[in-house]
Amino acid sequence: MQPVKLEIQLEENLNGKPSVAKLDGKLALETVSQFLQTMRPNAAPNLVLDMSGVAFLDSAGVGALVQLFVHRRNQSQKFALAALTPQGLAVMQVAGLLKLMPVFGTVAEASQL
């Protein structure tokens, strides 16, 4: 069995647009620690998570997204999810988080933060 991986590519924008973090892989129990260690120190005022490459999202991943959302809100920083896969969108809907977190269909829409 292959190890579960999550790659995070951060594109920082200094022209007033949000920074974008592109996630590729699985946001699951095995990767949430690395995800939070990488994303929590990000001090960008506006951050968009491009979720189009997330092949699998589980409850631990949802918990990590909530933790990051709350952490950023407490720091007066904005946060949005963009381009969720159908599986990711279903998990977020079942968790009741589509009304809590800003979710956009595309990164371009989310960049209007």
PyMOL commands that place a pseudoatom at each C-alpha (Angstrom):
pseudoatom trace, name=CA, resn=MET, resi=1, chain=A, elem=C, hetatm=0, pos=[0.000, 0.000, 0.000]
pseudoatom trace, name=CA, resn=GLN, resi=2, chain=A, elem=C, hetatm=0, pos=[1.259, 3.447, -0.882]
pseudoatom trace, name=CA, resn=PRO, resi=3, chain=A, elem=C, hetatm=0, pos=[1.635, 6.078, 1.832]
pseudoatom trace, name=CA, resn=VAL, resi=4, chain=A, elem=C, hetatm=0, pos=[-1.060, 8.740, 1.912]
pseudoatom trace, name=CA, resn=LYS, resi=5, chain=A, elem=C, hetatm=0, pos=[0.301, 12.061, 0.656]
pseudoatom trace, name=CA, resn=LEU, resi=6, chain=A, elem=C, hetatm=0, pos=[-0.797, 15.666, 0.541]
pseudoatom trace, name=CA, resn=GLU, resi=7, chain=A, elem=C, hetatm=0, pos=[1.241, 18.179, -1.424]
pseudoatom trace, name=CA, resn=ILE, resi=8, chain=A, elem=C, hetatm=0, pos=[0.742, 21.875, -0.758]
pseudoatom trace, name=CA, resn=GLN, resi=9, chain=A, elem=C, hetatm=0, pos=[1.856, 24.494, -3.278]
pseudoatom trace, name=CA, resn=LEU, resi=10, chain=A, elem=C, hetatm=0, pos=[1.595, 28.035, -1.971]
pseudoatom trace, name=CA, resn=GLU, resi=11, chain=A, elem=C, hetatm=0, pos=[1.326, 30.903, -4.435]
pseudoatom trace, name=CA, resn=GLU, resi=12, chain=A, elem=C, hetatm=0, pos=[1.749, 34.177, -2.611]
pseudoatom trace, name=CA, resn=ASN, resi=13, chain=A, elem=C, hetatm=0, pos=[0.358, 37.285, -4.245]
pseudoatom trace, name=CA, resn=LEU, resi=14, chain=A, elem=C, hetatm=0, pos=[1.578, 40.680, -3.214]
pseudoatom trace, name=CA, resn=ASN, resi=15, chain=A, elem=C, hetatm=0, pos=[-0.732, 42.665, -5.497]
pseudoatom trace, name=CA, resn=GLY, resi=16, chain=A, elem=C, hetatm=0, pos=[-3.668, 42.658, -3.106]
pseudoatom trace, name=CA, resn=LYS, resi=17, chain=A, elem=C, hetatm=0, pos=[-5.101, 39.348, -4.303]
pseudoatom trace, name=CA, resn=PRO, resi=18, chain=A, elem=C, hetatm=0, pos=[-5.378, 36.393, -1.925]
pseudoatom trace, name=CA, resn=SER, resi=19, chain=A, elem=C, hetatm=0, pos=[-2.608, 33.874, -1.543]
pseudoatom trace, name=CA, resn=VAL, resi=20, chain=A, elem=C, hetatm=0, pos=[-3.627, 30.528, -2.991]
pseudoatom trace, name=CA, resn=ALA, resi=21, chain=A, elem=C, hetatm=0, pos=[-2.638, 27.155, -1.568]
pseudoatom trace, name=CA, resn=LYS, resi=22, chain=A, elem=C, hetatm=0, pos=[-3.176, 24.315, -4.051]
pseudoatom trace, name=CA, resn=LEU, resi=23, chain=A, elem=C, hetatm=0, pos=[-3.722, 20.975, -2.338]
pseudoatom trace, name=CA, resn=ASP, resi=24, chain=A, elem=C, hetatm=0, pos=[-2.992, 17.704, -4.137]
pseudoatom trace, name=CA, resn=GLY, resi=25, chain=A, elem=C, hetatm=0, pos=[-3.625, 14.302, -2.582]
pseudoatom trace, name=CA, resn=LYS, resi=26, chain=A, elem=C, hetatm=0, pos=[-5.683, 13.281, 0.406]
pseudoatom trace, name=CA, resn=LEU, resi=27, chain=A, elem=C, hetatm=0, pos=[-6.693, 15.540, 3.276]
pseudoatom trace, name=CA, resn=ALA, resi=28, chain=A, elem=C, hetatm=0, pos=[-7.200, 12.737, 5.750]
pseudoatom trace, name=CA, resn=LEU, resi=29, chain=A, elem=C, hetatm=0, pos=[-6.125, 11.501, 9.175]
pseudoatom trace, name=CA, resn=GLU, resi=30, chain=A, elem=C, hetatm=0, pos=[-2.632, 10.677, 7.907]
pseudoatom trace, name=CA, resn=THR, resi=31, chain=A, elem=C, hetatm=0, pos=[-2.017, 14.164, 6.474]
pseudoatom trace, name=CA, resn=VAL, resi=32, chain=A, elem=C, hetatm=0, pos=[-3.832, 16.650, 8.746]
pseudoatom trace, name=CA, resn=SER, resi=33, chain=A, elem=C, hetatm=0, pos=[-0.864, 17.228, 11.051]
pseudoatom trace, name=CA, resn=GLN, resi=34, chain=A, elem=C, hetatm=0, pos=[1.400, 18.202, 8.155]
pseudoatom trace, name=CA, resn=PHE, resi=35, chain=A, elem=C, hetatm=0, pos=[-1.414, 20.308, 6.664]
pseudoatom trace, name=CA, resn=LEU, resi=36, chain=A, elem=C, hetatm=0, pos=[-1.928, 22.298, 9.869]
pseudoatom trace, name=CA, resn=GLN, resi=37, chain=A, elem=C, hetatm=0, pos=[1.819, 22.706, 10.498]
pseudoatom trace, name=CA, resn=THR, resi=38, chain=A, elem=C, hetatm=0, pos=[2.210, 24.123, 7.002]
pseudoatom trace, name=CA, resn=MET, resi=39, chain=A, elem=C, hetatm=0, pos=[-0.899, 26.321, 6.879]
pseudoatom trace, name=CA, resn=ARG, resi=40, chain=A, elem=C, hetatm=0, pos=[-1.275, 27.767, 10.392]
pseudoatom trace, name=CA, resn=PRO, resi=41, chain=A, elem=C, hetatm=0, pos=[1.854, 29.982, 10.224]
pseudoatom trace, name=CA, resn=ASN, resi=42, chain=A, elem=C, hetatm=0, pos=[0.638, 31.533, 6.944]
pseudoatom trace, name=CA, resn=ALA, resi=43, chain=A, elem=C, hetatm=0, pos=[-0.022, 35.163, 7.809]
pseudoatom trace, name=CA, resn=ALA, resi=44, chain=A, elem=C, hetatm=0, pos=[-1.509, 36.211, 4.465]
pseudoatom trace, name=CA, resn=PRO, resi=45, chain=A, elem=C, hetatm=0, pos=[-4.521, 38.456, 5.086]
pseudoatom trace, name=CA, resn=ASN, resi=46, chain=A, elem=C, hetatm=0, pos=[-6.563, 36.482, 2.517]
pseudoatom trace, name=CA, resn=LEU, resi=47, chain=A, elem=C, hetatm=0, pos=[-6.049, 32.790, 1.821]
pseudoatom trace, name=CA, resn=VAL, resi=48, chain=A, elem=C, hetatm=0, pos=[-7.818, 30.565, -0.699]
pseudoatom trace, name=CA, resn=LEU, resi=49, chain=A, elem=C, hetatm=0, pos=[-7.433, 26.790, -0.551]
pseudoatom trace, name=CA, resn=ASP, resi=50, chain=A, elem=C, hetatm=0, pos=[-7.662, 25.311, -4.042]
pseudoatom trace, name=CA, resn=MET, resi=51, chain=A, elem=C, hetatm=0, pos=[-9.233, 21.937, -3.255]
pseudoatom trace, name=CA, resn=SER, resi=52, chain=A, elem=C, hetatm=0, pos=[-9.474, 20.736, -6.881]
pseudoatom trace, name=CA, resn=GLY, resi=53, chain=A, elem=C, hetatm=0, pos=[-6.628, 18.252, -6.392]
pseudoatom trace, name=CA, resn=VAL, resi=54, chain=A, elem=C, hetatm=0, pos=[-7.945, 16.733, -3.155]
pseudoatom trace, name=CA, resn=ALA, resi=55, chain=A, elem=C, hetatm=0, pos=[-8.825, 13.183, -4.141]
pseudoatom trace, name=CA, resn=PHE, resi=56, chain=A, elem=C, hetatm=0, pos=[-10.237, 12.303, -0.716]
pseudoatom trace, name=CA, resn=LEU, resi=57, chain=A, elem=C, hetatm=0, pos=[-11.489, 14.293, 2.274]
pseudoatom trace, name=CA, resn=ASP, resi=58, chain=A, elem=C, hetatm=0, pos=[-12.409, 12.557, 5.533]
pseudoatom trace, name=CA, resn=SER, resi=59, chain=A, elem=C, hetatm=0, pos=[-13.709, 13.761, 8.891]
pseudoatom trace, name=CA, resn=ALA, resi=60, chain=A, elem=C, hetatm=0, pos=[-10.181, 14.450, 10.160]
pseudoatom trace, name=CA, resn=GLY, resi=61, chain=A, elem=C, hetatm=0, pos=[-9.580, 16.612, 7.092]
pseudoatom trace, name=CA, resn=VAL, resi=62, chain=A, elem=C, hetatm=0, pos=[-12.834, 18.473, 7.723]
pseudoatom trace, name=CA, resn=GLY, resi=63, chain=A, elem=C, hetatm=0, pos=[-11.726, 19.019, 11.324]
pseudoatom trace, name=CA, resn=ALA, resi=64, chain=A, elem=C, hetatm=0, pos=[-8.415, 20.438, 10.109]
pseudoatom trace, name=CA, resn=LEU, resi=65, chain=A, elem=C, hetatm=0, pos=[-10.232, 22.834, 7.768]
pseudoatom trace, name=CA, resn=VAL, resi=66, chain=A, elem=C, hetatm=0, pos=[-12.414, 24.008, 10.664]
pseudoatom trace, name=CA, resn=GLN, resi=67, chain=A, elem=C, hetatm=0, pos=[-9.335, 24.479, 12.875]
pseudoatom trace, name=CA, resn=LEU, resi=68, chain=A, elem=C, hetatm=0, pos=[-7.636, 26.557, 10.183]
pseudoatom trace, name=CA, resn=PHE, resi=69, chain=A, elem=C, hetatm=0, pos=[-10.813, 28.571, 9.560]
pseudoatom trace, name=CA, resn=VAL, resi=70, chain=A, elem=C, hetatm=0, pos=[-11.217, 29.389, 13.286]
pseudoatom trace, name=CA, resn=HIS, resi=71, chain=A, elem=C, hetatm=0, pos=[-7.492, 30.132, 13.718]
pseudoatom trace, name=CA, resn=ARG, resi=72, chain=A, elem=C, hetatm=0, pos=[-7.509, 32.559, 10.776]
pseudoatom trace, name=CA, resn=ARG, resi=73, chain=A, elem=C, hetatm=0, pos=[-10.749, 34.215, 11.886]
pseudoatom trace, name=CA, resn=ASN, resi=74, chain=A, elem=C, hetatm=0, pos=[-9.263, 34.774, 15.368]
pseudoatom trace, name=CA, resn=GLN, resi=75, chain=A, elem=C, hetatm=0, pos=[-6.281, 36.453, 13.672]
pseudoatom trace, name=CA, resn=SER, resi=76, chain=A, elem=C, hetatm=0, pos=[-8.636, 38.670, 11.583]
pseudoatom trace, name=CA, resn=GLN, resi=77, chain=A, elem=C, hetatm=0, pos=[-7.512, 36.860, 8.431]
pseudoatom trace, name=CA, resn=LYS, resi=78, chain=A, elem=C, hetatm=0, pos=[-9.868, 35.740, 5.675]
pseudoatom trace, name=CA, resn=PHE, resi=79, chain=A, elem=C, hetatm=0, pos=[-10.141, 32.202, 4.389]
pseudoatom trace, name=CA, resn=ALA, resi=80, chain=A, elem=C, hetatm=0, pos=[-12.087, 30.455, 1.631]
pseudoatom trace, name=CA, resn=LEU, resi=81, chain=A, elem=C, hetatm=0, pos=[-12.306, 27.064, -0.028]
pseudoatom trace, name=CA, resn=ALA, resi=82, chain=A, elem=C, hetatm=0, pos=[-12.456, 26.787, -3.797]
pseudoatom trace, name=CA, resn=ALA, resi=83, chain=A, elem=C, hetatm=0, pos=[-13.056, 24.085, -6.394]
pseudoatom trace, name=CA, resn=LEU, resi=84, chain=A, elem=C, hetatm=0, pos=[-14.122, 21.272, -4.060]
pseudoatom trace, name=CA, resn=THR, resi=85, chain=A, elem=C, hetatm=0, pos=[-14.436, 17.890, -5.745]
pseudoatom trace, name=CA, resn=PRO, resi=86, chain=A, elem=C, hetatm=0, pos=[-17.885, 16.245, -5.675]
pseudoatom trace, name=CA, resn=GLN, resi=87, chain=A, elem=C, hetatm=0, pos=[-16.714, 13.980, -2.807]
pseudoatom trace, name=CA, resn=GLY, resi=88, chain=A, elem=C, hetatm=0, pos=[-15.278, 16.928, -0.866]
pseudoatom trace, name=CA, resn=LEU, resi=89, chain=A, elem=C, hetatm=0, pos=[-18.417, 18.978, -1.420]
pseudoatom trace, name=CA, resn=ALA, resi=90, chain=A, elem=C, hetatm=0, pos=[-20.596, 16.091, -0.198]
pseudoatom trace, name=CA, resn=VAL, resi=91, chain=A, elem=C, hetatm=0, pos=[-18.498, 15.660, 2.956]
pseudoatom trace, name=CA, resn=MET, resi=92, chain=A, elem=C, hetatm=0, pos=[-18.646, 19.392, 3.708]
pseudoatom trace, name=CA, resn=GLN, resi=93, chain=A, elem=C, hetatm=0, pos=[-22.409, 19.395, 3.116]
pseudoatom trace, name=CA, resn=VAL, resi=94, chain=A, elem=C, hetatm=0, pos=[-22.997, 16.413, 5.429]
pseudoatom trace, name=CA, resn=ALA, resi=95, chain=A, elem=C, hetatm=0, pos=[-20.868, 18.145, 8.082]
pseudoatom trace, name=CA, resn=GLY, resi=96, chain=A, elem=C, hetatm=0, pos=[-23.076, 21.227, 7.754]
pseudoatom trace, name=CA, resn=LEU, resi=97, chain=A, elem=C, hetatm=0, pos=[-20.121, 23.476, 6.988]
pseudoatom trace, name=CA, resn=LEU, resi=98, chain=A, elem=C, hetatm=0, pos=[-21.186, 24.963, 3.665]
pseudoatom trace, name=CA, resn=LYS, resi=99, chain=A, elem=C, hetatm=0, pos=[-23.090, 27.648, 5.579]
pseudoatom trace, name=CA, resn=LEU, resi=100, chain=A, elem=C, hetatm=0, pos=[-20.206, 28.329, 7.976]
pseudoatom trace, name=CA, resn=MET, resi=101, chain=A, elem=C, hetatm=0, pos=[-17.229, 28.565, 5.637]
pseudoatom trace, name=CA, resn=PRO, resi=102, chain=A, elem=C, hetatm=0, pos=[-16.959, 30.556, 2.438]
pseudoatom trace, name=CA, resn=VAL, resi=103, chain=A, elem=C, hetatm=0, pos=[-16.960, 28.017, -0.426]
pseudoatom trace, name=CA, resn=PHE, resi=104, chain=A, elem=C, hetatm=0, pos=[-16.569, 28.979, -4.077]
pseudoatom trace, name=CA, resn=GLY, resi=105, chain=A, elem=C, hetatm=0, pos=[-16.811, 26.994, -7.298]
pseudoatom trace, name=CA, resn=THR, resi=106, chain=A, elem=C, hetatm=0, pos=[-13.509, 28.278, -8.660]
pseudoatom trace, name=CA, resn=VAL, resi=107, chain=A, elem=C, hetatm=0, pos=[-10.318, 29.905, -7.432]
pseudoatom trace, name=CA, resn=ALA, resi=108, chain=A, elem=C, hetatm=0, pos=[-11.128, 32.954, -9.565]
pseudoatom trace, name=CA, resn=GLU, resi=109, chain=A, elem=C, hetatm=0, pos=[-14.463, 33.421, -7.747]
pseudoatom trace, name=CA, resn=ALA, resi=110, chain=A, elem=C, hetatm=0, pos=[-12.773, 32.974, -4.361]
pseudoatom trace, name=CA, resn=SER, resi=111, chain=A, elem=C, hetatm=0, pos=[-10.122, 35.532, -5.287]
pseudoatom trace, name=CA, resn=GLN, resi=112, chain=A, elem=C, hetatm=0, pos=[-12.750, 38.247, -4.921]
pseudoatom trace, name=CA, resn=LEU, resi=113, chain=A, elem=C, hetatm=0, pos=[-12.416, 37.851, -1.121]
for i in range(1, 113): cmd.bond("trace and resi %d" % i, "trace and resi %d" % (i + 1))
show_as sticks, trace
zoom trace
